[in-house]
Amino acid sequence: MKISNRTSSRGGRRTSAAVALGAVLALTATACGDDGSGAGGDKGSEGSGKGKIVFWDNNGGVRTEIWKEVIADFEKANPDIKVEYVGIASTEYQSKVDTALQGGGLPDVGGVGAAMLAGFAAQGALEPLDDRLGKSSLNGKLNKDMVESLKAAGGGDDKLYSIPTSANNGVLYYRTDLFQKAGLQEPTTWERFFEAAEKLTNKGKNEFGYTIRGGAGSIAQALDAMYGQSGITSFWDSSGEKTTVNDPKNVAALEKYAKLYKTVTPAADLNNDFTKMVAQWDSGTIGMLNHNLGSYQDHVKALGVDKFRGIPQPTGPGGKRVQVSNPVDGIGLFKSSKNKDAAWKFIEFATSKAENSKFNEAAGQVPSNTDAAQDAWISKAEPTKLAAQALSDGSTTIVQLPYYLPDWNTISKADNEPNFQKVLLGKMSAKEFLDTMAEQLNAAQEEWKQQNG
C-alpha cells in the first residue's frame, strides 16, 4: 500500500501516524483557559466508580440497538453502575457537543471520532487517556494504527483523547442482479462506473444507475470521487501550505461527478444523508451506491448476499486506486465528568474483545481490539476482506484528510455542504466551490502551523 501526504515539517510525524486507516484494514485481512482545566474550567472528578453515567452515541438511530446491547452487558457485569443512553444523529452530534460546551450538560462519555476530535480537544473538553490506557488491561490489545490515528487527529499535543472502537473504509456497492441483466462488467474502474451509471438508468421506469450523496456528509464522498478520478495522491502540495482540492484535475473530476445528479440519479438525492441514501438503494432499483463498510449489514438484511457486492473504490488508468481516508471512530471521556472512574470502566468494557467484536459485527466495521479482529465473522464479510486486500497489495494510495485541523469538520460540513448542493443544481461551478474550500483550508493550515511551530 502506498500512502502519500505532506503537511509540514512538524506535521510529518502527525501525517505518518495518520496513515492508520489503510494499515488498519490491511491488518484485518490547547486547552480552553490558562489553567488547562477544560471547558468552563470544570475539571470534573473521579467519583466513586459507582452510580449513573451518561453516554452520548454519535451515530444514534443507526447504532442504537447494538449500543443498548453493549450497555445491557455492561450493567450486568457492573451492577453498581447504570448507563443512561442518549442517541444523537451523526449530523447533529458536533453542534450538540458544542452547545453543551458553552452552556453545560456534557455527558460523562461519548462517541469521539477522528473528524471531530481536534475541535473538541482544542476547547479542552476531553480527558487525556494515555495514563489510563497504560494501566488498563486494554494496553497492548488495541490496534496501534488506530490509536496513532486518533493521536494524530488530536490537534497537536500528541495526546490520546479517544479510545478507538472501529475503522472504516469506502466501498462501492453494486447490484449484481442488475449488472448481469444489463450485460455489464463489474464497475472496477471509473470508466466502467460511468458507463454502468448511464446504461442502468431508465427514468420512465424509475430506475437509476447511481445514487449520489447530496445531503449531510456529502463532502467526503465527493472528495473520494475527485481524488479517485484525478489520481492526485496528496491533500497538500509540496510546500505543505496549499491544498490540492482545487487542482484543475480535481475540478474536472468534480464536474463529471456532479453531472451525474438527476441525469442518472434520483432527484431526492439532493437532500439525502447516508441513512436516506442507503434506505433508498436497499429498497429500489438503483445500480450503484458509494458508502462504506458501515452499511454492509443493512444491505444484507434488505437484499440478501446474492443481489449485491461491495468492492473497493474504482481504479483509474493503469489500475491505480486513489481514495481518501475514512476516520477511525472512538469513545472519549469528557473532562467535566463527575464520575470518571465509572466512565472509564464503560470505555474499557465496550472495547474489550467480546463487546468490540459484537459491536463491529453489527456495524460491519473493523474492530479496534486486536483479539476481536481475529474473529471468524470478519472473513465472512466480503467487503472487509476485499478492502484489506486492496490496501495491502500495493494498488491503493490513501490521501489523508486533515483531521488534525480544528476547523476541518466545520469546513467539510457546515461551511460547504450547502455549496455542494448548489454545484449539483448548477447554481455554482465546481471551480468556484473548490476554490472557496481551498481558501478556507489554506487559512486553517496556516493557523495550525503557526500554533504548532
C-alpha positions as CSV (number, residue, x, y, z in Angstrom):
1,M,0.0,0.0,0.0
2,K,1.3,3.4,-0.9
3,I,0.4,6.3,1.3
4,S,1.2,9.9,0.4
5,N,0.5,13.1,2.2
6,R,2.5,16.1,3.5
7,T,1.7,18.9,5.7
8,S,4.7,20.5,7.3
9,S,8.0,19.5,9.0
10,R,6.3,19.0,12.3
11,G,3.2,17.7,10.5
12,G,5.3,14.9,9.1
13,R,5.2,13.0,12.4
14,R,1.4,13.5,12.6
15,T,0.9,12.5,8.9
16,S,3.0,9.4,9.4
17,A,0.7,8.4,12.3
18,A,-2.4,9.4,10.4
19,V,-1.8,6.6,7.8
20,A,-3.7,4.4,10.2
21,L,-6.7,3.6,8.2
22,G,-5.1,1.9,5.3
23,A,-2.8,-0.1,7.6
24,V,-5.6,-0.9,10.0
25,L,-7.7,-2.5,7.3
26,A,-4.6,-4.3,6.0
27,L,-4.1,-5.8,9.4
28,T,-7.5,-7.2,9.5
29,A,-7.3,-9.1,6.3
30,T,-4.9,23.7,23.6
31,A,-6.8,23.7,26.4
32,C,-9.7,26.2,26.9
33,G,-8.4,28.5,29.6
34,D,-5.0,29.1,31.2
35,D,-5.4,26.5,33.9
36,G,-5.9,23.7,31.3
37,S,-8.9,22.5,33.2
38,G,-11.2,22.2,30.1
39,A,-14.5,23.7,29.1
40,G,-15.8,26.2,31.6
41,G,-12.8,25.4,33.9
42,D,-14.6,22.3,35.2
43,K,-12.0,19.6,35.9
44,G,-14.7,17.1,37.0
45,S,-13.7,14.3,39.4
46,E,-13.0,10.6,39.6
47,G,-16.2,9.9,41.6
48,S,-17.0,6.7,43.4
49,G,-16.8,4.4,40.4
50,K,-20.5,3.6,41.0
51,G,-23.8,5.3,40.3
52,K,-25.0,6.7,37.0
53,I,-23.1,7.8,33.9
54,V,-24.4,9.4,30.7
55,F,-23.3,8.1,27.3
56,W,-23.9,10.0,24.1
57,D,-23.9,7.9,20.9
58,N,-22.5,9.9,18.0
59,N,-24.5,7.8,15.5
60,G,-27.8,7.5,17.2
61,G,-30.6,5.7,15.4
62,V,-28.1,3.8,13.3
63,R,-26.1,2.2,16.2
64,T,-28.7,2.5,18.9
65,E,-29.7,-1.2,19.0
66,I,-26.1,-2.5,19.3
67,W,-25.1,0.1,21.9
68,K,-28.1,-0.9,24.0
69,E,-26.9,-4.5,23.9
70,V,-23.4,-3.4,25.0
71,I,-24.8,-1.3,27.8
72,A,-27.0,-4.2,29.0
73,D,-23.9,-6.4,29.1
74,F,-22.0,-3.8,31.0
75,E,-24.7,-3.2,33.6
76,K,-25.0,-7.0,34.1
77,A,-21.2,-7.1,34.8
78,N,-21.2,-3.9,36.8
79,P,-24.5,-3.8,38.8
80,D,-23.4,-0.8,40.7
81,I,-23.2,1.4,37.5
82,K,-26.2,2.5,35.4
83,V,-25.7,3.9,31.9
84,E,-28.1,6.5,30.5
85,Y,-28.0,6.2,26.7
86,V,-28.6,9.2,24.6
87,G,-28.7,8.6,20.8
88,I,-27.8,11.6,18.7
89,A,-27.8,11.6,14.9
90,S,-24.3,11.9,13.4
91,T,-25.4,15.1,11.6
92,E,-26.3,16.8,14.8
93,Y,-23.6,15.5,17.2
94,Q,-21.0,18.2,16.8
95,S,-23.4,21.0,17.3
96,K,-24.9,19.2,20.4
97,V,-21.5,18.9,22.0
98,D,-20.5,22.5,21.1
99,T,-23.8,23.8,22.6
100,A,-23.1,21.8,25.8
101,L,-19.6,23.1,25.9
102,Q,-21.0,26.6,26.1
103,G,-24.0,26.0,28.4
104,G,-23.1,22.9,30.4
105,G,-24.6,19.4,30.3
106,L,-21.9,17.4,28.7
107,P,-22.1,13.6,29.2
108,D,-19.6,11.5,31.1
109,V,-18.6,9.6,28.0
110,G,-19.5,9.8,24.3
111,G,-18.5,9.0,20.7
112,V,-15.5,10.9,19.6
113,G,-14.2,10.0,16.1
114,A,-11.2,11.5,14.3
115,A,-13.2,14.0,12.3
116,M,-14.4,15.9,15.4
117,L,-11.6,15.2,17.8
118,A,-9.4,18.2,17.1
119,G,-12.2,20.6,17.6
120,F,-13.3,19.1,20.9
121,A,-9.7,18.8,22.2
122,A,-8.9,22.4,21.3
123,Q,-11.7,23.5,23.5
124,G,-10.4,21.5,26.4
125,A,-13.4,19.2,26.5
126,L,-11.7,15.9,26.7
127,E,-9.7,14.0,29.3
128,P,-6.3,12.7,28.1
129,L,-6.4,8.9,28.2
130,D,-2.8,7.9,27.8
131,D,-2.2,7.1,31.5
132,R,-5.5,5.3,31.9
133,L,-4.8,3.1,28.9
134,G,-1.3,2.4,30.1
135,K,-2.6,1.0,33.4
136,S,-5.5,-0.9,31.7
137,S,-6.0,-4.5,30.6
138,L,-6.6,-2.9,27.2
139,N,-3.0,-1.8,26.9
140,G,-1.4,-3.7,24.1
141,K,-4.8,-5.0,22.9
142,L,-5.8,-2.1,20.7
143,N,-4.7,-1.7,17.1
144,K,-1.6,0.5,17.2
145,D,-2.5,2.2,13.9
146,M,-6.0,3.2,15.1
147,V,-4.5,4.5,18.4
148,E,-1.9,6.6,16.4
149,S,-4.6,7.8,14.0
150,L,-6.6,9.3,16.9
151,K,-3.5,10.7,18.5
152,A,-2.7,12.4,15.1
153,A,-6.2,13.8,14.9
154,G,-5.9,15.4,18.3
155,G,-4.7,18.8,17.1
156,G,-1.0,18.9,18.0
157,D,-0.2,17.8,21.5
158,D,0.3,14.0,20.7
159,K,-2.2,13.0,23.5
160,L,-4.8,10.3,23.2
161,Y,-8.3,11.8,23.7
162,S,-10.4,8.9,22.4
163,I,-10.1,5.1,22.6
164,P,-10.7,3.6,19.2
165,T,-13.7,1.3,18.6
166,S,-13.6,0.7,14.9
167,A,-12.2,1.6,11.5
168,N,-14.0,2.1,8.2
169,N,-13.3,2.3,4.5
170,G,-15.0,3.5,1.4
171,V,-16.9,0.8,-0.6
172,L,-18.6,0.8,-4.0
173,Y,-21.8,-1.4,-3.6
174,Y,-23.4,-2.6,-6.8
175,R,-26.4,-4.7,-7.7
176,T,-25.0,-7.8,-9.2
177,D,-28.5,-8.9,-10.5
178,L,-29.0,-5.6,-12.4
179,F,-25.5,-5.7,-13.8
180,Q,-25.9,-9.3,-15.0
181,K,-29.3,-8.4,-16.6
182,A,-27.8,-5.5,-18.5
183,G,-24.7,-7.4,-19.5
184,L,-22.4,-5.0,-17.7
185,Q,-18.9,-5.7,-16.3
186,E,-18.1,-5.2,-12.7
187,P,-17.5,-1.5,-12.0
188,T,-13.9,-1.9,-11.0
189,T,-12.7,1.1,-13.0
190,W,-14.0,4.7,-13.2
191,E,-14.7,4.2,-16.9
192,R,-16.9,1.1,-16.2
193,F,-18.5,3.0,-13.3
194,F,-19.7,5.9,-15.5
195,E,-20.8,3.5,-18.3
196,A,-22.9,1.4,-15.9
197,A,-24.4,4.5,-14.3
198,E,-25.7,5.6,-17.7
199,K,-26.8,2.2,-19.0
200,L,-28.7,1.2,-15.9
201,T,-30.8,4.4,-15.9
202,N,-34.4,4.4,-17.2
203,K,-36.2,7.3,-15.7
204,G,-39.5,6.2,-17.1
205,K,-39.3,3.1,-15.0
206,N,-37.8,4.9,-12.0
207,E,-34.6,3.0,-12.5
208,F,-31.3,4.8,-11.9
209,G,-27.6,3.8,-12.3
210,Y,-26.4,5.6,-9.2
211,T,-27.4,7.4,-6.0
212,I,-25.3,10.4,-5.1
213,R,-25.0,11.8,-1.6
214,G,-26.2,15.4,-1.7
215,G,-27.2,15.9,2.0
216,A,-25.2,15.7,5.2
217,G,-21.8,14.1,4.8
218,S,-21.6,14.8,1.1
219,I,-18.2,16.4,1.0
220,A,-16.0,13.4,2.0
221,Q,-17.8,11.3,-0.6
222,A,-17.3,14.0,-3.3
223,L,-13.6,14.2,-2.3
224,D,-13.3,10.5,-2.7
225,A,-14.7,10.6,-6.2
226,M,-12.5,13.6,-7.1
227,Y,-9.2,12.2,-6.0
228,G,-10.1,8.7,-7.2
229,Q,-10.5,10.1,-10.8
230,S,-7.8,12.6,-10.8
231,G,-5.1,10.3,-9.3
232,I,-3.7,13.1,-7.2
233,T,-2.1,11.4,-4.2
234,S,-1.6,14.2,-1.6
235,F,-4.0,16.6,0.1
236,W,-1.3,19.3,0.2
237,D,1.2,20.5,-2.3
238,S,4.9,20.0,-1.9
239,S,5.1,23.1,0.3
240,G,2.6,21.7,2.8
241,E,0.8,25.1,2.7
242,K,-1.6,24.9,-0.2
243,T,-4.3,22.2,-0.6
244,T,-4.7,20.3,-3.9
245,V,-8.5,20.2,-3.7
246,N,-8.8,22.9,-6.4
247,D,-6.2,21.4,-8.7
248,P,-7.5,21.6,-12.3
249,K,-7.6,17.8,-12.4
250,N,-9.8,17.7,-9.3
251,V,-12.1,20.4,-10.7
252,A,-12.6,18.4,-13.9
253,A,-13.3,15.3,-11.8
254,L,-15.9,17.0,-9.7
255,E,-17.6,18.5,-12.7
256,K,-18.0,15.0,-14.1
257,Y,-19.2,13.6,-10.8
258,A,-21.7,16.4,-10.2
259,K,-23.2,15.9,-13.6
260,L,-24.5,12.5,-12.5
261,Y,-27.1,14.2,-10.4
262,K,-30.6,13.9,-11.9
263,T,-29.0,12.5,-15.1
264,V,-28.5,9.0,-13.7
265,T,-29.6,9.6,-10.1
266,P,-33.0,10.3,-8.3
267,A,-33.8,14.0,-7.7
268,A,-34.3,13.2,-4.0
269,D,-30.5,12.7,-3.7
270,L,-30.0,16.4,-3.3
271,N,-31.0,16.2,0.4
272,N,-30.1,12.6,1.2
273,D,-27.7,11.9,4.1
274,F,-26.3,8.4,4.3
275,T,-29.3,6.8,6.1
276,K,-31.7,8.0,3.4
277,M,-29.4,7.1,0.6
278,V,-28.8,3.6,2.0
279,A,-32.5,3.1,2.5
280,Q,-33.3,4.3,-1.0
281,W,-30.7,1.9,-2.5
282,D,-31.8,-1.0,-0.4
283,S,-35.5,-0.7,-1.4
284,G,-35.2,0.4,-5.0
285,T,-33.7,-0.4,-8.4
286,I,-30.6,1.7,-8.3
287,G,-27.4,0.2,-9.7
288,M,-24.6,1.6,-7.5
289,L,-24.0,3.2,-4.2
290,N,-20.9,4.7,-2.7
291,H,-20.7,4.4,1.1
292,N,-18.5,2.5,3.5
293,L,-18.3,-0.8,5.4
294,G,-20.8,0.5,8.0
295,S,-23.8,-0.1,5.8
296,Y,-22.9,-3.7,4.7
297,Q,-25.3,-5.3,7.2
298,D,-28.1,-3.1,6.1
299,H,-27.7,-4.3,2.5
300,V,-27.5,-7.9,3.7
301,K,-30.8,-7.5,5.6
302,A,-32.5,-5.8,2.7
303,L,-31.2,-7.7,-0.3
304,G,-29.5,-10.9,0.9
305,V,-26.0,-11.7,-0.2
306,D,-26.8,-12.8,-3.7
307,K,-28.0,-9.5,-5.2
308,F,-25.1,-7.2,-4.4
309,R,-21.4,-6.9,-3.8
310,G,-19.3,-4.4,-2.0
311,I,-15.9,-3.8,-3.7
312,P,-13.1,-1.3,-3.3
313,Q,-13.4,2.0,-5.0
314,P,-12.8,2.0,-8.8
315,T,-9.3,2.3,-10.2
316,G,-8.1,4.8,-12.7
317,P,-5.8,4.4,-15.7
318,G,-3.2,1.8,-15.2
319,G,-5.0,0.1,-12.3
320,K,-4.1,2.8,-9.8
321,R,-6.6,3.3,-7.0
322,V,-6.6,6.5,-5.0
323,Q,-9.0,7.1,-2.2
324,V,-9.4,9.5,0.7
325,S,-9.1,8.3,4.3
326,N,-12.1,7.5,6.4
327,P,-11.8,8.4,10.1
328,V,-11.3,6.0,12.9
329,D,-14.2,6.1,15.4
330,G,-13.8,6.0,19.2
331,I,-15.1,6.8,22.6
332,G,-13.9,9.8,24.7
333,L,-14.1,10.7,28.4
334,F,-15.4,14.3,28.9
335,K,-13.2,16.3,31.3
336,S,-16.2,17.7,33.2
337,S,-17.5,14.2,34.2
338,K,-18.0,13.8,37.9
339,N,-17.7,10.1,37.7
340,K,-14.6,9.5,35.5
341,D,-13.8,6.1,37.2
342,A,-17.1,4.6,36.2
343,A,-17.0,6.2,32.7
344,W,-13.6,4.7,32.1
345,K,-14.8,1.3,33.2
346,F,-17.5,1.6,30.5
347,I,-14.9,2.5,27.8
348,E,-12.8,-0.4,28.8
349,F,-15.7,-2.8,28.7
350,A,-17.0,-1.5,25.4
351,T,-13.6,-2.0,23.7
352,S,-12.9,-5.4,25.3
353,K,-12.7,-8.4,22.9
354,A,-16.2,-9.7,23.2
355,E,-18.0,-6.4,23.2
356,N,-15.9,-4.8,20.5
357,S,-16.4,-7.8,18.3
358,K,-20.1,-7.8,18.9
359,F,-20.3,-4.1,18.1
360,N,-18.3,-4.2,14.9
361,E,-20.1,-7.3,13.6
362,A,-23.3,-5.4,13.9
363,A,-21.8,-2.2,12.4
364,G,-19.9,-4.1,9.7
365,Q,-16.7,-2.3,10.6
366,V,-13.1,-3.3,11.6
367,P,-12.6,-4.0,15.4
368,S,-10.0,-1.9,17.3
369,N,-9.4,-4.8,19.7
370,T,-6.7,-6.9,18.1
371,D,-8.2,-10.1,19.6
372,A,-11.6,-9.2,18.3
373,A,-10.1,-8.6,14.9
374,Q,-9.3,-12.3,14.6
375,D,-13.0,-13.5,15.0
376,A,-14.4,-15.6,12.2
377,W,-17.2,-13.2,11.2
378,I,-14.6,-10.8,9.6
379,S,-13.5,-13.3,7.0
380,K,-17.2,-13.8,6.1
381,A,-17.8,-10.1,5.5
382,E,-16.7,-9.8,1.9
383,P,-16.3,-6.0,1.7
384,T,-14.0,-6.0,4.7
385,K,-11.9,-8.8,3.2
386,L,-11.7,-7.1,-0.2
387,A,-10.8,-3.7,1.3
388,A,-8.0,-5.3,3.3
389,Q,-6.6,-7.0,0.2
390,A,-6.8,-3.8,-1.9
391,L,-5.0,-1.9,0.8
392,S,-2.2,-4.4,1.2
393,D,-1.4,-5.3,-2.4
394,G,0.2,-2.0,-3.5
395,S,-2.7,-0.9,-5.7
396,T,-4.1,1.7,-3.4
397,T,-2.8,5.1,-2.3
398,I,-4.6,6.9,0.6
399,V,-5.0,10.6,0.6
400,Q,-5.1,11.6,4.2
401,L,-7.7,14.2,5.1
402,P,-6.5,16.9,7.6
403,Y,-8.5,15.7,10.7
404,Y,-5.9,17.4,12.8
405,L,-7.2,20.8,11.8
406,P,-9.7,22.0,14.5
407,D,-11.7,23.7,11.7
408,W,-11.8,20.6,9.5
409,N,-15.2,19.3,10.5
410,T,-16.8,22.8,10.1
411,I,-15.2,23.4,6.7
412,S,-16.1,19.9,5.4
413,K,-19.7,20.1,6.7
414,A,-21.4,23.3,7.7
415,D,-19.4,25.6,5.5
416,N,-19.5,23.7,2.3
417,E,-22.3,21.1,2.2
418,P,-24.9,23.8,1.1
419,N,-22.4,25.0,-1.6
420,F,-22.1,21.4,-2.9
421,Q,-25.8,21.3,-3.3
422,K,-25.5,24.5,-5.4
423,V,-23.0,22.7,-7.6
424,L,-25.4,19.8,-8.1
425,L,-28.2,22.2,-9.0
426,G,-25.9,24.0,-11.5
427,K,-26.0,27.3,-9.4
428,M,-22.3,27.2,-8.6
429,S,-19.4,26.0,-10.7
430,A,-17.2,23.2,-9.4
431,K,-14.2,25.5,-9.7
432,E,-15.8,28.2,-7.5
433,F,-16.8,25.6,-5.0
434,L,-13.4,24.1,-4.7
435,D,-11.6,27.5,-4.8
436,T,-13.8,28.6,-1.8
437,M,-13.0,25.4,0.1
438,A,-9.3,25.7,-0.7
439,E,-9.1,29.2,0.6
440,Q,-10.6,28.1,3.9
441,L,-8.3,25.1,4.2
442,N,-5.2,27.1,3.4
443,A,-6.1,29.6,6.1
444,A,-6.8,26.8,8.6
445,Q,-3.5,25.1,7.7
446,E,-1.5,28.3,8.1
447,E,-3.1,29.0,11.5
448,W,-2.4,25.4,12.7
449,K,1.2,25.6,11.6
450,Q,1.7,28.9,13.4
451,Q,0.2,27.5,16.6
452,N,2.2,24.3,16.4
453,G,5.6,25.8,15.4
